[in-house]
Amino acid sequence: MFARLRRAPARRPLVVVATPTEVLADGDAGLLGAAERQRSASLRDPADRAAYVAAHLLVRRCAAALSGRPVVDLAVQQWCADCGTAGHGRPSIAGSPDVHVSWAHSRGVVVAAASWHPVGVDVETFPPNGSVIGRFPGLTPAEQWQLRSAADPSLLALRHWVRKECLVKAGAATLDGVHRIDLSRVVERTDRAGRSVSRYRGLRLVDWCDPTRRALVAVAGAGVPAVRPSTDLAAVHRKGPVGH
């Protein structure tokens, strides 16, 4: 019998970080919808295509584990409220308006989340040369000043960026207004897992380094995320609903 996933508290997003290889080893790309397949086919780089497909499969597993619905019954859809077209914009699960989902992918790593409350995730791999200053726009003057005295300015710049991306995805800000999000004064603490935890406008903002995948991961949601290994959700893919 497959191990049952323990039910996470209602306010805690369910989050999984994995490599595309880990997800695709036990994934069925046939679960993707027509728009997703079209977008996947348009990506010329095999690594980018693998990351895209893996993220879209992983978010289905997260939603299945959260809701108890079979993963094969879940259709991911996106709708842009700004331009009124499908295929991009905020994602959702068709027929499950109470399930909130988010995903992100970078070269060699993907992250996905499902929650009963708005949630946003982001991931960025560390650049080979170790420098990211100037790579990401949208830092406030106070954040730029903070970088000058930081022990690792590149890491702090990357942290600011992934956390802001999460807040945008969780609905706390817009991409056009990301330069108005000031994280220079948020009060942070480190939890038992070594993750940085703070608050921003009622949302829990959590980020951490994943040394195995050489990436920085961030989550914004109603509570501190319940982070599960991808192997815990493999049974959801194979057998449908799994207790959690």
C-alpha positions in Angstrom: 0.0 0.0 0.0 1.3 3.5 -0.9 2.2 5.8 2.0 -0.5 8.3 2.8 0.4 12.0 2.8 -0.4 13.6 6.1 -3.0 16.4 5.7 -1.3 19.7 6.0 -3.0 22.4 8.1 -5.6 24.3 6.0 -3.6 27.5 5.8 -0.3 25.9 4.7 0.4 25.6 1.0 1.6 22.2 -0.3 4.9 22.8 -2.1 7.2 20.5 -4.0 10.6 21.3 -5.5 12.2 18.9 -8.0 14.4 18.5 -11.0 12.6 18.0 -14.4 14.2 14.6 -14.5 12.7 13.6 -11.2 9.2 14.6 -12.4 9.4 13.3 -15.9 10.7 9.9 -14.8 7.2 9.2 -13.5 5.1 11.6 -15.5 2.7 11.4 -18.4 3.1 14.4 -20.7 -0.2 13.4 -22.3 -2.0 15.0 -19.3 -1.2 18.4 -20.7 -3.9 20.3 -22.4 -3.8 21.5 -26.0 -2.6 25.0 -25.0 0.1 23.6 -22.8 1.3 21.2 -25.6 1.4 24.0 -28.1 3.4 26.2 -25.7 5.8 23.2 -25.0 6.3 22.5 -28.7 7.2 26.2 -29.3 10.2 25.9 -26.9 13.3 25.1 -28.9 15.7 24.3 -26.1 15.1 20.7 -24.8 16.0 21.8 -21.3 13.5 24.6 -21.3 10.9 22.3 -22.7 11.5 19.7 -20.1 11.3 22.2 -17.3 8.0 23.6 -18.7 6.4 20.1 -19.0 7.7 19.1 -15.5 6.3 22.1 -13.8 2.8 21.6 -15.4 2.8 18.0 -14.4 4.0 18.7 -10.9 1.4 21.3 -10.2 -1.3 18.7 -11.1 0.1 16.3 -8.5 0.1 19.0 -5.9 -3.5 19.9 -6.6 -4.5 16.2 -6.6 -2.8 15.6 -3.2 -4.5 18.7 -1.8 -8.0 18.1 -3.1 -8.2 14.3 -3.3 -9.2 14.5 -7.0 -7.5 12.0 -9.4 -4.7 13.7 -11.2 -6.0 12.5 -14.6 -9.1 14.6 -14.0 -7.3 17.9 -13.4 -7.1 20.4 -16.2 -4.8 23.4 -15.8 -6.0 26.7 -17.3 -4.7 30.2 -17.4 -6.5 33.5 -18.0 -5.1 37.0 -18.3 -7.5 39.5 -16.8 -5.5 42.4 -18.4 -5.8 41.3 -22.1 -8.8 38.9 -21.7 -7.1 35.9 -23.4 -6.3 32.4 -22.3 -2.9 30.6 -22.3 -1.2 32.9 -19.9 -2.0 34.8 -16.7 -3.1 33.5 -13.4 -3.4 29.7 -13.4 -6.3 27.7 -11.9 -7.7 24.1 -11.9 -10.8 23.8 -14.1 -13.8 22.9 -11.9 -12.0 23.6 -8.6 -12.2 27.3 -8.0 -11.3 26.8 -4.3 -7.9 25.2 -5.2 -5.2 27.8 -5.8 -2.1 26.8 -7.7 1.2 28.3 -8.8 4.4 27.0 -10.4 7.8 28.2 -11.7 10.7 26.7 -13.5 14.3 27.6 -14.1 17.0 25.6 -15.9 17.2 22.3 -14.1 14.7 22.9 -11.3 10.9 23.3 -11.0 8.6 24.2 -8.1 4.8 23.9 -7.8 2.2 24.6 -5.1 -1.4 24.1 -4.3 -3.4 25.7 -1.5 -6.9 26.5 -0.3 -5.7 30.2 -0.2 -3.9 32.4 -2.8 -0.3 31.2 -3.2 2.7 32.2 -5.3 6.0 30.4 -5.9 9.2 31.2 -7.7 12.6 29.6 -8.3 15.9 30.9 -9.7 19.1 28.9 -10.3 22.3 30.5 -9.2 24.2 31.9 -12.2 27.6 30.3 -13.0 29.6 33.4 -12.3 27.8 34.0 -9.0 26.7 37.6 -9.8 23.1 38.6 -10.2 23.3 42.3 -9.3 21.7 44.3 -12.2 20.1 41.1 -13.6 16.7 41.8 -11.9 14.8 45.0 -12.2 12.3 46.5 -9.7 14.5 47.0 -6.6 13.4 50.0 -4.5 16.0 52.7 -3.5 16.0 51.3 0.0 16.7 47.8 -1.3 19.5 49.0 -3.5 21.0 50.8 -0.5 20.6 47.6 1.5 22.7 45.7 -1.1 25.7 48.0 -0.5 26.2 46.7 3.0 25.1 43.1 2.5 27.5 40.3 3.1 26.4 38.7 -0.2 24.8 41.4 -2.4 24.1 39.0 -5.2 22.2 36.6 -3.0 20.2 39.4 -1.4 19.3 40.8 -4.9 18.1 37.3 -6.0 16.1 36.9 -2.8 14.3 40.2 -3.3 13.4 39.2 -6.8 12.0 35.7 -6.1 10.0 36.9 -3.2 8.5 39.8 -5.2 7.6 37.3 -8.0 5.8 35.2 -5.4 3.9 38.2 -4.1 2.8 39.1 -7.6 1.6 35.5 -8.3 -0.2 35.5 -4.9 -2.1 38.6 -5.9 -0.5 41.0 -3.4 0.9 43.2 -6.2 1.1 43.5 -10.0 4.2 43.0 -12.2 4.1 46.6 -13.2 4.1 47.6 -9.5 6.9 45.4 -8.4 9.1 48.4 -7.9 6.8 49.6 -5.2 7.2 46.4 -3.1 9.8 47.2 -0.5 11.3 44.2 1.4 14.2 46.1 2.9 12.4 46.4 6.3 10.6 43.1 6.6 11.3 41.3 9.9 12.8 37.9 9.2 13.3 34.8 11.4 14.8 31.5 10.6 12.7 28.4 11.1 13.8 24.9 12.2 14.3 23.9 8.5 16.7 26.8 8.0 14.3 28.8 5.9 13.8 32.6 6.1 10.2 33.5 7.2 8.7 36.9 7.1 5.4 38.7 6.5 4.2 41.0 3.8 0.6 42.4 3.8 -0.8 39.4 5.6 1.1 36.8 3.6 3.8 34.5 4.9 6.9 35.0 2.8 9.3 32.1 3.0 12.5 31.5 1.0 15.4 29.1 1.2 18.5 27.9 -0.7 18.4 24.4 -2.2 22.1 23.5 -2.5 21.4 20.2 -4.2 19.7 21.9 -7.1 21.7 25.1 -6.8 18.6 27.3 -6.6 16.8 29.8 -4.5 13.1 29.0 -3.8 10.4 31.3 -2.5 6.8 30.9 -1.5 4.1 33.5 -0.5 0.9 32.2 1.0 -1.5 32.2 4.0 0.9 30.0 6.1 4.4 28.6 6.2 4.5 26.0 3.4 4.4 22.2 3.9 7.3 21.2 1.6 7.2 17.6 0.4 9.6 15.5 -1.7 8.4 14.7 -5.1 8.4 11.0 -4.3 5.6 11.6 -1.8 3.4 12.7 -4.7 4.3 9.9 -7.1 1.5 7.7 -5.8 -1.0 10.5 -6.6 0.0 10.2 -10.3 -0.1 6.4 -10.4 -3.3 5.7 -8.3 -5.4 8.8 -8.3 -6.6 10.2 -5.0 -4.2 9.6 -2.1 -4.8 10.6 1.5 -2.8 13.6 2.7 
